[in-house]
């Protein structure tokens, strides 16, 4: 038996539920990023939303489930961004540079994501491992990079025997460090890594670093290289 289309009232209720869920996630992401999993309080989130703790539990079932949902949303946004890269119509060098620059832009624009990842690492990915969606969320970017590497080797642009996950780590580490360590780095070296005058240089740097590694450009600097 085919399902009946939703009535206007049913559709409106669903839109209200989706909107409420999105609002809860937005507030929760900010609070978890600011206070950590242990320090964030659902009561405070409810007060910020002018709703009740019971309402938040109705949608998410508990604090840990809410935290996992926040992680799923944050990581999902990164993966969605990466999926916009058109591997079929970009040259391999341009594709990997685009991925590096998109990652740079996303991490700069979403400091709460950086904080959440740092917090979850403190917990040794305890909560992340409980989410099937998160555990499997690394596959799309690994596959994307693998496609770019395969195309680059086929075209002769890439000569390095690179591993897709290593390349992902290379891109992520630069982009992540710049945001996560900006305060300690600034105190030690007297430089604000996120200052506008450094932005374009850093953005260009990560793209060129990855391209240079994959195309074999760094080999000229090695002892004995011809």
N, C-alpha and C positions, 0 to 999 in steps of 0.2 A: 504494500500500500504506500503510495507516494505521500510525502509530508506536505502539509498545507502551508502556504506562505504565511509569514508572521502578520498578524493584524497590526494596525498603526499603534495601538496601545502596547502590544508586546514589543514591537520594534523600538518604541520610545523607552520602555523599561530597560531593554538591553543596552541602548545608548547611554542611559543614565548609569547603569551598572559599569559599563566600560569606562565612562568618564570618572566615576568615583574610584575605580580601581587604579586608573592612571594617576589621579591626584594623590592617592595613598602612596603609590610607588615613588612619585616625585618628592614628596615630603620625606618618605622613609630613606630614599637615597641620600638626601642632604644630611639627615640626622645620623645615619650609619657612617657616612664619610667623615662627619665632624666628630663623632663621639666613639666610633668603633662599635663592634657588635655588642660587647659587654656593657658599654656606657650608654648606648642609645636606649631610650625608654619609650615604649609604645604609648604610655599616658601622655608624654610630651608631644608625640606625633598627633595624637587625637586632638589635643588642645590647639595645635597649630592648624589643624583642619576644621576646627570647631565641630568635631563629631565625637563619637565615643570609642573607647577601646573595644567595646563589644562589636562595633561596626567593622573595625579593622580586622578583628578575629573572624568575623563572618566571611570576609573575602579571602583571608589568607590562612586562617587556622591557628596562627601563633607567631611569635616573634621570629623564630628560626625560619619558618616557611616564608615569612615576609622578607627576611634578609636574603634568602636564596633567590626569591623572585626578583629582588633588586639586582643581585649579581647577574641573573639571567638576562635582565633587561639591559644592563650596562654592557655585558659582553656581546649580546645580540646586536646592539647598535654598531659595534666595531665590525662584526662580521657582515652586517648589511652594507656598510660603507665599502668594505673590501670587494663585495660582490658586484659593485658598480663598474669595476675595471673590465673593459671589453678586451679580453685576451685575444680574441679572434681577429680584431681589427687594429691592434696596436703592435708595433714592432717590439720585440722582447726587451730591448734596452729601455724604450719608452715605458713599457708596461711595468717593469720593476722599479723604475724611477718614480712613476706615478704612485705605485703602492707605498713606497717610502714616504713620499710627500703627503699622501692622504693620511697615513699613520701619524706623521708629524702634526698635521693640522688637527686631527681628531684629539690627540692627546693634549695638545695645547688648549683646545676649546672645552675639554671635559676633565678638569682637574679632580673632580669628585671620583671619576673612574680610576684615576691613578691612586687616590687614597683608598678606595675600596679594594683594589688589587693588593696594595701594601698591607692592609688590615687582614685580608684573607691569607696572605703569606705568613703573617704572624700566627695565624691559626693553622698553619701547615695544610691549607686547602681542605680543612675538615668539612666545611659546609659545601664547598664546590663539588666535592666528591659525591655528595648525596644527591646531586641533580644529574639525571641522565642527559638532560639537554646541555648542561655545561660540560660534562665529561666528553661529550661528542662534538663540542663546538670548535675544537681545534682542527677537525678534519677539513672543513671548507677552505681555510686559508692555506693549509698545507697542500691541498690539491691545486689551488690557484697558483701558488708559487711553483709547484711541480710542473704545471702546464707551461708557465713562463720559461722555466729552466729548460724544459724539453724543446720548446720552440727556439730558444736561444742557442742551444747546442746544434740543432738541425740547421740553423741559418749560419752557424760559424761565429756568431757574436760572442757567445760565452765559451770560455775554454776551461774554467775552473770546474773541478769535480765537486760541485756544491750540493749540499743536502738542503732540502726545502725547509726543514725545521730550523737548521742552523741559520739560514738566510732570514727567516722570520725572527729568530732571536737577535740577530744583528740589527735589524731594523727597529725592533721593539725596544731593545736595550738603550739605544741612543735616545729615542723619543721619550721613553719612560724616565730615564735618568734626569733628563733636562727639567722635567716638572717635579718629580719626586724628591730630588736632591737639591733643588734650587736654593733652599735656605742654608743648609750646611755648606754647600759649595760657595755660596755668597759670603758666608762668614769666614771661610778659610782663604778664599782667593780675592775677595773684594769685588766680585763680578756677579751681577744679576743675569743669569743665563736666559731669563725670559724677557729681558729688556728689548724694546722694539728695535734698537740699533743692531742687535745680534740675530734677530729672527730670520731674515732672508738668507744670511750666511749659513746659519745652522740648517735651515731647510734645504738649501742647495748642497750642503756638506753631506747629509745623510744619503741623499740620492746619488751623489758622486762616489761616495765610499762603497756603496753596494755595487754600482756599475763597474767601478775600478776593480773590485775583487772578482766579479764574475767574468769580466773581459780579459783578466790577466794583466792589467796595467801595473799592479804592484810588483810584478816579478822583476821589473827593471831595477828596482831598488835593492834586490837581494844580492848578497855576496856571490860573485862568480857568474851573475847573469850577463848575458851578452846583449 
